Amino acid sequence: MAKKEANFDLYIHDLLVEAGIQADTQGSNIMEINNALKTASKHQTGKAGFPEYTAVVNDFVLVMEDKADRANLCLKENDGTISLTVQATKDYAVNGALYYAQHILEKTAYKKVFAFGNAGDSKHHILQPVYVDENGYKWLPEVQTFENFSKNYILEYYKRLVLEETPPEDIELADILKKAKELHEYLRNYGGLGEDEKPLVVSAILLALREQKYGFNLAQLTGDVLENNTDGIILYQYLEKNLQRAKVAPEVKKARVLNQFTLIKDRPQLNTVRADLGKTPLKFFAEYINDNIFKAIISNSREDYLGRFYGEFVSYSGGDGQALGVVLTPRHITELFCELVDLKPTDVVFEIPTQLLIQFGDSLCA
C-alpha cells in the first residue's frame, strides 16, 4: 500500500506542476504554516503532522492528503458530516485534509483553505476539494485537475463555487438572451413580421447602429412620411454605408445582401407612427436593440454576445434558422474546433459552404 500511495503522490505532484502551483511536501516553506503543522498530528496528540502537499496561492492555502484506495476517500458520521475522529483523520483522505485545514486556520493568519482529499491511482482516482474557513466547511464538486486553483483562476473559482456569485458577464448574457425573446414578440406584435422577416429587420438595425460613430443618431428617426425621409429609408441608407465601410465585395454580392433588407423601407406598417408607441415600430425596435443588446455587444468584445443573441433569437424564428438559409453550427462544436486549431493572429480562416462540401463529396463518389 505504501508504494501505491507513493506513486499516487507523484501523480498528484505532476498535476500540481501542470497547473503551475508551487507546492511543498511534508511541511511548508512558509514558517507560519510550518510551525502550525508541528502540532498537527492526525493522531491528535499535539505532535507534528504534515499533509502530502501544502501550497499558498494568492491568499488561499491548499492542503492535500492522498490515499491509494478510493474506499479511503472520506468517512462521514450518521448525520452526513465529515468525521474528525482519530481513526477518520488517520485513514481517510478528506478527513485528514480537513483536520489539517482547521489546524492551519486556528494557528495562522490565513483565513481561506482548500482541503483536498485525493484517493486512488493515476488511472482511477477522485480529487475531492472542500473549502474551509472559520465558519465551517463546504463540500465542492470533484475536479480532474488543479488548474482552477492556480494563481490566475483561483479567485474566480472561489467566487463561483464557494460564494456562488454569478459573474457580471453571465448576468448580462442571461439578460441579453431574455431580451431576444422579448424582441421576437415585439417584432410580431408591432411589426406584423413573419418568422423569416424578423432576423432580417434585426440584422438591418444592427448594421445601421454600427454607423453611430459616423453620424447616425436615433433622433434622426422622426416618423417622417416623406417618401425619401422615412425611418426605413434612413436606416437603409446607413446600413448601406456600413456595408460599404466593411468593403463587402463583389458588388453583385453586396447588391444581393442589400436586396434582402428592402422590406424595412418598403413596409408601410414599419414606417407608420403607432399611437400606443408614440413612434414608428422601426424606431421602437432600433431603440430597444440599441439599449438592450447593441451596447452590451460592443462593450464585451471578448465574449461572442452577438452570436449568442442571434442564435437565441433565430431559435424563436423557425427553429434553427434553416428556413432562412441560415445554419448555425452548435456552440459546443465551434468551441471544440477553436480549441483544436492553434490559430495565430496572422492566420486566415476560410469557411466553405456546406453545399460546396456536399457537391465535392458527390464528385468524389461519382
Solvent accessible surface area in square Angstrom, and as a share of the most:
residue,aa,sasa,rsa
1,M,142,0.63
2,A,86,0.67
3,K,158,0.67
4,K,136,0.58
5,E,38,0.17
6,A,50,0.39
7,N,81,0.42
8,F,2,0.01
9,D,30,0.15
10,L,116,0.58
11,Y,53,0.20
12,I,0,0.00
13,H,76,0.34
14,D,86,0.44
15,L,15,0.08
16,L,2,0.01
17,V,92,0.53
18,E,130,0.58
19,A,15,0.12
20,G,67,0.64
21,I,10,0.05
22,Q,151,0.67
23,A,19,0.15
24,D,25,0.13
25,T,86,0.50
26,Q,102,0.45
27,G,7,0.06
28,S,16,0.10
29,N,132,0.68
30,I,61,0.31
31,M,148,0.66
32,E,69,0.31
33,I,1,0.00
34,N,38,0.20
35,N,73,0.38
36,A,5,0.04
37,L,0,0.00
38,K,104,0.44
39,T,61,0.35
40,A,0,0.00
41,S,9,0.06
42,K,37,0.16
43,H,104,0.46
44,Q,74,0.33
45,T,88,0.51
46,G,44,0.42
47,K,144,0.61
48,A,55,0.42
49,G,9,0.09
50,F,63,0.26
51,P,0,0.00
52,E,22,0.10
53,Y,14,0.05
54,T,2,0.01
55,A,6,0.05
56,V,47,0.27
57,V,11,0.07
58,N,78,0.40
59,D,75,0.39
60,F,1,0.01
61,V,0,0.00
62,L,1,0.01
63,V,0,0.00
64,M,2,0.01
65,E,3,0.01
66,D,1,0.00
67,K,29,0.12
68,A,17,0.13
69,D,59,0.30
70,R,124,0.45
71,A,80,0.62
72,N,42,0.22
73,L,24,0.12
74,C,30,0.18
75,L,64,0.32
76,K,98,0.41
77,E,78,0.35
78,N,167,0.86
79,D,109,0.57
80,G,43,0.41
81,T,61,0.35
82,I,10,0.05
83,S,3,0.02
84,L,66,0.33
85,T,71,0.41
86,V,62,0.35
87,Q,113,0.50
88,A,0,0.00
89,T,0,0.00
90,K,67,0.28
91,D,54,0.28
92,Y,38,0.15
93,A,0,0.00
94,V,2,0.01
95,N,0,0.00
96,G,0,0.00
97,A,1,0.00
98,L,0,0.00
99,Y,34,0.13
100,Y,3,0.01
101,A,0,0.00
102,Q,65,0.29
103,H,22,0.10
104,I,0,0.00
105,L,23,0.12
106,E,130,0.58
107,K,103,0.44
108,T,14,0.08
109,A,73,0.57
110,Y,45,0.17
111,K,113,0.48
112,K,41,0.17
113,V,0,0.00
114,F,0,0.00
115,A,1,0.01
116,F,0,0.00
117,G,0,0.00
118,N,0,0.00
119,A,0,0.00
120,G,4,0.04
121,D,71,0.37
122,S,60,0.39
123,K,169,0.72
124,H,111,0.50
125,H,41,0.18
126,I,39,0.20
127,L,1,0.00
128,Q,3,0.02
129,P,0,0.00
130,V,0,0.00
131,Y,9,0.04
132,V,1,0.01
133,D,32,0.17
134,E,139,0.62
135,N,136,0.70
136,G,31,0.30
137,Y,81,0.31
138,K,63,0.27
139,W,97,0.34
140,L,3,0.01
141,P,79,0.50
142,E,97,0.44
143,V,20,0.11
144,Q,136,0.60
145,T,55,0.32
146,F,0,0.00
147,E,94,0.42
148,N,71,0.37
149,F,0,0.00
150,S,12,0.08
151,K,151,0.64
152,N,126,0.65
153,Y,97,0.37
154,I,0,0.00
155,L,89,0.44
156,E,83,0.37
157,Y,15,0.06
158,Y,30,0.11
159,K,85,0.36
160,R,90,0.33
161,L,57,0.29
162,V,17,0.10
163,L,85,0.42
164,E,120,0.54
165,E,86,0.38
166,T,77,0.45
167,P,22,0.14
168,P,107,0.67
169,E,77,0.34
170,D,51,0.26
171,I,100,0.51
172,E,62,0.28
173,L,23,0.11
174,A,61,0.47
175,D,61,0.32
176,I,2,0.01
177,L,37,0.19
178,K,126,0.54
179,K,38,0.16
180,A,0,0.00
181,K,109,0.46
182,E,51,0.23
183,L,0,0.00
184,H,13,0.06
185,E,56,0.25
186,Y,63,0.24
187,L,0,0.00
188,R,117,0.43
189,N,85,0.44
190,Y,46,0.18
191,G,0,0.00
192,G,44,0.42
193,L,7,0.04
194,G,30,0.29
195,E,74,0.33
196,D,76,0.40
197,E,37,0.16
198,K,0,0.00
199,P,1,0.01
200,L,46,0.23
201,V,0,0.00
202,V,0,0.00
203,S,27,0.17
204,A,0,0.00
205,I,0,0.00
206,L,20,0.10
207,L,31,0.15
208,A,0,0.00
209,L,1,0.00
210,R,124,0.45
211,E,1,0.00
212,Q,63,0.28
213,K,159,0.67
214,Y,112,0.42
215,G,52,0.50
216,F,6,0.02
217,N,84,0.43
218,L,26,0.13
219,A,71,0.55
220,Q,64,0.28
221,L,0,0.00
222,T,95,0.55
223,G,11,0.11
224,D,39,0.20
225,V,134,0.77
226,L,120,0.59
227,E,144,0.65
228,N,122,0.63
229,N,60,0.31
230,T,19,0.11
231,D,1,0.00
232,G,0,0.00
233,I,31,0.16
234,I,13,0.07
235,L,0,0.00
236,Y,27,0.10
237,Q,84,0.37
238,Y,27,0.10
239,L,0,0.00
240,E,54,0.24
241,K,93,0.39
242,N,7,0.04
243,L,13,0.06
244,Q,93,0.41
245,R,111,0.41
246,A,58,0.45
247,K,171,0.72
248,V,37,0.21
249,A,69,0.53
250,P,82,0.51
251,E,119,0.53
252,V,98,0.56
253,K,93,0.40
254,K,24,0.10
255,A,59,0.46
256,R,146,0.53
257,V,36,0.21
258,L,17,0.09
259,N,103,0.53
260,Q,90,0.40
261,F,12,0.05
262,T,36,0.21
263,L,22,0.11
264,I,0,0.00
265,K,65,0.28
266,D,94,0.48
267,R,69,0.25
268,P,97,0.61
269,Q,83,0.37
270,L,0,0.00
271,N,18,0.09
272,T,81,0.47
273,V,73,0.42
274,R,71,0.26
275,A,111,0.86
276,D,94,0.49
277,L,33,0.16
278,G,59,0.56
279,K,55,0.23
280,T,0,0.00
281,P,0,0.00
282,L,0,0.00
283,K,39,0.17
284,F,41,0.17
285,F,0,0.00
286,A,0,0.00
287,E,42,0.19
288,Y,25,0.09
289,I,0,0.00
290,N,10,0.05
291,D,84,0.44
292,N,41,0.21
293,I,0,0.00
294,F,18,0.08
295,K,105,0.44
296,A,11,0.09
297,I,25,0.13
298,I,106,0.54
299,S,81,0.52
300,N,33,0.17
301,S,105,0.67
302,R,239,0.87
303,E,57,0.26
304,D,81,0.42
305,Y,3,0.01
306,L,79,0.39
307,G,32,0.31
308,R,68,0.25
309,F,0,0.00
310,Y,45,0.17
311,G,26,0.25
312,E,51,0.23
313,F,0,0.00
314,V,1,0.00
315,S,57,0.36
316,Y,69,0.26
317,S,1,0.01
318,G,48,0.46
319,G,45,0.43
320,D,73,0.38
321,G,0,0.00
322,Q,108,0.48
323,A,87,0.68
324,L,45,0.22
325,G,69,0.66
326,V,44,0.25
327,V,106,0.61
328,L,75,0.37
329,T,76,0.44
330,P,73,0.46
331,R,95,0.35
332,H,125,0.56
333,I,61,0.31
334,T,56,0.33
335,E,82,0.37
336,L,82,0.41
337,F,114,0.48
338,C,88,0.52
339,E,144,0.65
340,L,120,0.60
341,V,76,0.44
342,D,112,0.58
343,L,93,0.46
344,K,116,0.49
345,P,144,0.90
346,T,123,0.71
347,D,66,0.34
348,V,111,0.64
349,V,107,0.62
350,F,170,0.71
351,E,161,0.72
352,I,99,0.50
353,P,74,0.46
354,T,90,0.52
355,Q,103,0.46
356,L,94,0.47
357,L,94,0.47
358,I,87,0.44
359,Q,95,0.42
360,F,123,0.51
361,G,27,0.26
362,D,89,0.46
363,S,71,0.46
364,L,126,0.63
365,C,118,0.70
366,A,120,0.93
